[in-house]
Amino acid sequence: MAAPEKLYPRTGDNQTIYLKNVISNPNIEIGDYTMYNDFVNAPAAFEKNNVLYHYPINGDHLNIGKFCSIACGAKFLFNSANHKMDSLSTYPFPLFFEEWGLDRKDVADSWDNKGDITVGNDVWIGYEAVILAGVTVGDGAIIGARAVVTKDVPPYAIVGGVPAKLIKKRFSEETIASLLEIQWWNWSKEKIAENIAAIKSGSLEHLK
């Protein structure tokens, strides 16, 4: 499926973009048709305003799948935002190596490294939600507005709150299994277009 090269999916709407087309950081990968809306800041400044504490020293990655919907102000909070939890102090002494005569190469010892952030396909991330380092969000999940996601989210789960907790599953386990097997987001654009009505209907039986 060829990805759209245009930045703005909707004529006259400069607040909504195809996010993939503004990413320059090689450690950020965005899938086709994933969109981001921002009515406060320029949406093209997503890397600066929404991917936070994402320093090259860690080599951590943000991976977001296809057909995701990301609302204004959603944040992805990476490892350098953390502080050491197994130390007697949370103060980041290695970060201030010059002050304390420490080795510069040990700067990353200032924080706990939880790993990458991975978001599946067809995920809706609500207004000002925050996803923390090390979290994987499954395909088809919904993250409620202003939720703080500290743990993995199963496919097609709806989570909300601080910290985010499971509210319910969107579909039966049988339907979820079928959707994960079908993976409509990997179909050609033409096949998706033929099946939009069936996808909107919520009925697997009508998919071609």
C-alpha positions in Angstrom: 0.0 0.0 0.0 1.5 3.3 -1.1 1.7 5.9 1.7 0.2 9.3 1.1 2.8 11.9 0.4 0.5 14.9 1.2 0.8 16.5 4.6 -2.8 17.5 5.2 -5.5 14.9 4.7 -8.3 17.4 4.7 -8.6 20.5 2.5 -8.5 23.7 4.6 -7.6 21.8 7.8 -4.0 22.8 8.9 -4.4 21.3 12.3 -4.5 17.7 11.2 -1.5 16.0 9.5 -0.3 12.6 8.3 2.3 12.3 11.0 4.8 10.2 9.0 5.5 13.0 6.7 7.0 15.3 9.3 9.3 12.9 11.1 13.0 13.2 10.7 14.4 11.3 13.8 15.5 7.8 12.7 14.4 6.4 16.0 10.8 7.4 15.4 8.8 5.2 13.0 5.2 6.1 12.1 2.9 4.0 10.0 0.9 5.0 6.9 -2.2 7.1 7.4 -1.6 7.7 11.1 -2.8 11.2 11.8 -2.2 13.8 14.5 -4.4 16.7 15.3 -3.1 19.8 17.3 -5.2 22.9 17.8 -2.7 24.5 20.3 0.7 24.1 18.6 1.8 23.5 15.0 1.2 19.7 14.5 4.4 19.5 12.4 6.3 20.2 15.6 5.3 16.8 17.0 8.9 15.6 17.6 9.7 18.6 19.7 6.4 19.0 21.6 5.1 15.5 22.0 8.1 13.1 22.1 9.8 14.1 25.3 13.1 13.2 26.9 14.0 11.2 23.8 17.8 11.6 23.9 20.1 9.9 21.5 22.3 8.5 24.3 19.6 5.9 25.1 18.9 4.7 21.6 15.3 4.1 22.5 12.6 4.0 19.8 9.0 5.2 19.3 7.1 2.9 16.9 3.5 3.8 16.0 1.6 1.7 13.5 -0.8 2.4 10.7 -4.2 4.2 10.8 -3.7 5.5 14.3 -5.6 8.6 15.5 -3.6 10.8 17.9 -5.4 13.7 19.6 -4.0 17.1 20.6 -1.4 17.1 23.3 -0.7 13.4 23.5 2.8 12.8 24.9 5.3 10.0 24.7 7.6 10.2 27.8 10.9 8.5 27.3 13.5 7.0 29.6 15.5 10.1 30.4 12.5 11.5 32.2 13.0 8.7 34.8 15.2 8.8 37.9 16.9 5.8 39.6 14.6 4.0 41.9 17.1 1.5 43.4 19.4 4.2 44.5 19.4 5.8 48.0 18.7 9.1 46.2 16.7 9.9 43.1 19.1 12.9 42.4 20.7 12.3 39.0 24.4 12.7 40.0 25.8 11.2 36.8 24.0 13.8 34.8 26.0 16.5 36.5 29.3 14.6 36.0 31.4 17.9 35.9 30.1 19.0 39.2 30.9 15.7 41.0 34.0 14.5 39.2 32.2 11.5 37.6 32.8 9.8 34.2 30.9 11.4 31.4 30.2 8.0 29.7 28.0 7.1 32.7 25.4 9.8 32.2 22.7 7.3 31.4 23.1 5.8 34.9 21.0 8.8 36.0 17.8 7.1 35.1 16.1 3.7 34.8 15.8 2.5 31.3 12.4 0.9 30.7 12.8 0.5 26.9 10.9 1.5 23.7 7.4 2.7 23.3 5.4 0.7 20.8 1.9 1.5 19.6 0.1 -0.9 17.3 -2.3 -0.2 14.4 -5.7 1.5 14.5 -5.1 2.9 18.0 -6.9 6.0 19.2 -4.9 8.0 21.7 -7.1 10.6 23.4 -6.5 14.3 24.3 -3.4 14.9 26.4 -2.9 11.2 27.2 0.6 10.3 28.3 2.4 7.0 27.4 5.5 6.1 29.4 8.7 4.4 28.3 8.6 0.6 28.0 4.8 0.5 27.2 3.3 -1.5 24.3 -0.2 -0.6 23.2 -1.9 -3.3 21.2 -3.7 -3.0 17.9 -7.2 -1.4 18.0 -6.8 -0.1 21.6 -8.3 3.2 22.8 -6.4 5.4 25.3 -8.8 7.8 27.2 -8.2 11.5 27.4 -5.5 12.5 29.9 -4.8 8.9 30.8 -1.3 8.1 32.0 -0.3 4.7 30.6 2.3 3.0 32.7 1.7 -0.7 31.7 1.0 -2.6 28.4 -2.4 -2.3 26.9 -4.0 -5.4 25.3 -5.3 -5.3 21.7 -8.8 -3.7 21.4 -8.8 -2.7 25.1 -10.2 0.7 26.3 -8.1 2.1 29.2 -8.4 5.4 31.1 -7.4 7.1 34.3 -4.2 7.8 36.3 -2.6 5.3 36.1 -4.6 3.9 33.2 -6.6 0.8 33.9 -8.8 -1.4 31.8 -12.3 -0.2 31.3 -13.5 -2.9 28.9 -12.7 -4.7 25.8 -14.1 -3.3 22.6 -15.2 -6.7 21.2 -15.5 -10.3 22.1 -12.3 -12.4 22.3 -13.5 -14.2 19.2 -13.9 -11.0 17.2 -10.6 -9.6 18.5 -8.8 -12.8 17.4 -10.3 -12.5 14.0 -9.4 -8.8 13.6 -5.8 -9.6 14.6 -5.7 -12.3 12.0 -7.3 -10.3 9.3 -5.0 -7.2 9.8 -7.1 -5.0 7.5 -4.6 -2.2 8.0 -2.1 -4.2 5.8 -4.5 -4.5 2.9 -4.1 -2.5 -0.3 -5.7 1.0 -0.4 -8.1 -0.4 -3.0 -9.2 -3.3 -0.8 -9.6 -1.0 2.2 -11.7 1.4 0.1 -14.0 -1.5 -1.0 -14.5 -2.5 2.7 -15.0 0.8 4.4 -18.7 0.3 4.8 -18.1 -3.1 6.3 -15.5 -1.8 8.6 -17.8 1.0 9.8 -20.6 -1.5 10.3 -18.7 -3.4 12.9 -19.6 -6.7 11.3 -16.8 -9.1 10.3 -19.2 -11.1 8.1 -19.4 -8.2 5.6 -15.6 -8.0 5.0 -14.6 -9.1 1.5 
